[in-house]
Amino acid sequence: MITLEDLNTGTVVDGEELEFFIDDETLIGEAYLDGELIYQDLDITNERQLRLNFYQSWAELDTGMEFEYA
């Protein structure tokens, strides 16, 4: 279980799978939680940059459960 908080709005969302995608043609980076778009950013050239920007706006909350990382 992944629990994320939007640091700008305080919105908390739960899900199972967090995925990052970058469109190489438009340089738009997107983050999806269980298939739903939760974050979008412009001028993204690689996944590292997208993840860094994402985690400036979102925080993963410790729910007291053990996390399993792939």
GUSERO-908737 format. One record per residue: residue number from 1; residue in three letters; y negated, x, z of N, C-alpha, C in turn. Coordinates in nm, 2 decimals. Atoms other than C-alpha are relative to their C-alpha. Layout:
<atoms>
{atom NUM,ala,{Y,X,Z},{Y,X,Z},{Y,X,Z}}
...
</atoms>
This chain:
<atoms>
{atom 1,met,{0.12,0.09,0.00},{0.00,0.00,0.00},{-0.12,0.09,0.00}}
{atom 2,ile,{0.12,-0.07,0.01},{-0.34,0.13,-0.10},{-0.11,-0.10,0.05}}
{atom 3,thr,{0.11,0.08,-0.04},{-0.65,-0.01,0.08},{-0.13,0.08,-0.03}}
{atom 4,leu,{0.13,-0.06,0.04},{-0.99,0.08,-0.07},{-0.12,-0.08,0.04}}
{atom 5,glu,{0.12,0.06,-0.03},{-1.34,0.01,0.04},{-0.11,0.05,-0.09}}
{atom 6,asp,{0.12,-0.04,0.08},{-1.64,0.00,-0.19},{-0.11,0.03,0.09}}
{atom 7,leu,{0.10,-0.05,-0.10},{-1.90,0.21,0.00},{-0.13,-0.07,-0.03}}
{atom 8,asn,{0.13,0.06,0.02},{-2.19,0.03,-0.17},{0.00,-0.15,0.05}}
{atom 9,thr,{0.00,0.14,-0.03},{-2.08,-0.33,-0.10},{0.08,-0.03,0.13}}
{atom 10,gly,{-0.08,0.03,-0.11},{-1.83,-0.30,0.18},{0.12,-0.08,-0.03}}
{atom 11,thr,{-0.12,0.07,0.04},{-1.57,-0.49,-0.02},{0.12,0.08,0.02}}
{atom 12,val,{-0.13,-0.06,-0.02},{-1.21,-0.41,0.07},{0.10,-0.06,-0.08}}
{atom 13,val,{-0.10,0.05,0.09},{-0.93,-0.44,-0.17},{0.13,0.07,0.03}}
{atom 14,asp,{-0.14,-0.06,-0.02},{-0.55,-0.38,-0.14},{0.08,-0.01,-0.13}}
{atom 15,gly,{-0.09,0.00,0.12},{-0.30,-0.29,-0.40},{0.11,0.10,0.02}}
{atom 16,glu,{-0.11,-0.09,-0.01},{0.00,-0.08,-0.48},{-0.02,0.12,-0.09}}
{atom 17,glu,{0.01,-0.11,0.10},{-0.10,0.13,-0.78},{-0.15,0.02,-0.05}}
{atom 18,leu,{0.13,-0.04,0.04},{-0.43,0.31,-0.85},{0.01,0.09,-0.13}}
{atom 19,glu,{-0.01,-0.07,0.12},{-0.47,0.43,-1.21},{-0.14,0.03,-0.06}}
{atom 20,phe,{0.12,-0.05,0.06},{-0.74,0.63,-1.39},{0.02,0.01,-0.15}}
{atom 21,phe,{-0.01,-0.01,0.14},{-0.81,0.61,-1.76},{-0.13,0.05,-0.06}}
{atom 22,ile,{0.12,-0.05,0.07},{-1.06,0.78,-1.99},{0.01,-0.03,-0.15}}
{atom 23,asp,{0.00,0.03,0.14},{-1.15,0.66,-2.34},{-0.07,0.12,-0.06}}
{atom 24,asp,{0.06,-0.13,0.05},{-1.20,0.99,-2.53},{-0.11,-0.02,-0.11}}
{atom 25,glu,{0.10,0.03,0.10},{-1.41,0.82,-2.80},{-0.13,-0.04,0.06}}
{atom 26,thr,{0.12,0.05,-0.07},{-1.66,0.65,-2.57},{-0.04,0.07,0.12}}
{atom 27,leu,{0.02,-0.07,-0.13},{-1.63,0.88,-2.27},{-0.02,-0.09,0.12}}
{atom 28,ile,{0.01,0.09,-0.11},{-1.60,0.58,-2.04},{0.13,0.02,0.08}}
{atom 29,gly,{-0.11,-0.01,-0.09},{-1.38,0.63,-1.74},{0.02,-0.12,0.08}}
{atom 30,glu,{-0.03,0.12,-0.07},{-1.21,0.35,-1.56},{0.11,0.02,0.11}}
{atom 31,ala,{-0.11,0.00,-0.10},{-1.01,0.30,-1.24},{0.05,-0.15,0.02}}
{atom 32,tyr,{-0.07,0.13,-0.01},{-0.76,0.01,-1.21},{0.08,0.00,0.13}}
{atom 33,leu,{-0.09,0.02,-0.12},{-0.59,-0.12,-0.89},{0.08,-0.12,-0.04}}
{atom 34,asp,{-0.10,0.10,0.04},{-0.28,-0.31,-0.98},{-0.04,-0.07,-0.13}}
{atom 35,gly,{0.03,0.06,0.13},{-0.41,-0.36,-1.34},{-0.14,-0.06,0.00}}
{atom 36,glu,{0.13,0.06,0.00},{-0.75,-0.49,-1.23},{-0.11,0.11,0.00}}
{atom 37,leu,{0.10,-0.10,0.00},{-1.06,-0.29,-1.32},{-0.09,-0.01,0.12}}
{atom 38,ile,{0.08,0.00,-0.12},{-1.24,-0.19,-1.00},{-0.12,0.10,-0.01}}
{atom 39,tyr,{0.10,-0.10,0.01},{-1.46,0.10,-1.12},{-0.01,0.04,-0.15}}
{atom 40,gln,{0.02,-0.04,0.14},{-1.62,0.21,-1.45},{-0.12,0.10,0.01}}
{atom 41,asp,{0.10,-0.10,0.00},{-1.83,0.52,-1.52},{-0.02,0.05,-0.14}}
{atom 42,leu,{0.04,-0.05,0.14},{-2.01,0.67,-1.83},{0.00,0.15,0.00}}
{atom 43,asp,{0.00,-0.14,0.02},{-2.00,1.02,-1.97},{0.10,0.08,0.07}}
{atom 44,ile,{-0.11,-0.06,-0.06},{-1.67,1.11,-1.83},{0.09,0.08,-0.10}}
{atom 45,thr,{-0.07,-0.08,0.10},{-1.49,1.40,-2.00},{0.14,0.04,0.05}}
{atom 46,asn,{-0.14,-0.03,-0.05},{-1.18,1.45,-1.77},{0.03,-0.08,0.12}}
{atom 47,glu,{-0.05,0.08,-0.11},{-0.98,1.29,-1.50},{-0.06,0.05,0.13}}
{atom 48,arg,{0.05,-0.06,-0.12},{-1.10,1.53,-1.23},{-0.14,-0.06,0.03}}
{atom 49,gln,{0.13,0.05,-0.02},{-1.46,1.42,-1.29},{0.00,-0.14,0.03}}
{atom 50,leu,{-0.01,0.14,-0.03},{-1.37,1.06,-1.29},{0.05,-0.03,0.14}}
{atom 51,arg,{-0.04,0.02,-0.14},{-1.18,1.09,-0.96},{-0.11,0.04,0.10}}
{atom 52,leu,{0.11,-0.04,-0.09},{-1.47,1.28,-0.80},{-0.11,-0.11,0.01}}
{atom 53,asn,{0.11,0.11,0.01},{-1.72,1.01,-0.91},{0.06,-0.12,0.07}}
{atom 54,phe,{-0.06,0.12,-0.06},{-1.48,0.73,-0.80},{0.00,0.01,0.15}}
{atom 55,tyr,{0.00,-0.01,-0.14},{-1.44,0.87,-0.45},{-0.13,0.02,0.07}}
{atom 56,gln,{0.13,0.00,-0.05},{-1.81,0.90,-0.41},{-0.05,-0.15,0.03}}
{atom 57,ser,{0.03,0.14,-0.01},{-1.82,0.52,-0.44},{0.10,-0.08,0.08}}
{atom 58,trp,{-0.11,0.07,-0.06},{-1.49,0.42,-0.29},{0.07,0.09,0.10}}
{atom 59,ala,{-0.07,-0.08,-0.11},{-1.30,0.53,0.03},{0.14,-0.06,0.01}}
{atom 60,glu,{-0.13,0.05,-0.03},{-0.93,0.50,0.09},{0.01,-0.01,0.15}}
{atom 61,leu,{-0.01,0.03,-0.14},{-0.88,0.34,0.43},{0.14,0.04,0.05}}
{atom 62,asp,{-0.12,-0.02,-0.08},{-0.62,0.45,0.68},{0.04,-0.13,0.06}}
{atom 63,thr,{-0.05,0.13,-0.05},{-0.42,0.14,0.75},{0.10,0.01,0.11}}
{atom 64,gly,{-0.10,-0.02,-0.10},{-0.19,0.30,1.00},{0.14,0.01,-0.06}}
{atom 65,met,{-0.13,-0.01,0.07},{0.09,0.30,0.74},{0.01,0.14,-0.06}}
{atom 66,glu,{-0.02,-0.13,0.07},{0.24,0.61,0.59},{-0.02,-0.02,-0.14}}
{atom 67,phe,{0.03,0.00,0.14},{0.12,0.69,0.25},{0.10,0.08,-0.08}}
{atom 68,glu,{-0.09,-0.07,0.09},{0.35,0.79,-0.03},{-0.07,0.04,-0.12}}
{atom 69,tyr,{0.07,-0.05,0.11},{0.20,1.01,-0.29},{0.09,0.05,-0.11}}
{atom 70,ala,{-0.09,-0.04,0.11},{0.35,1.07,-0.63},{-0.04,0.14,-0.04}}
</atoms>
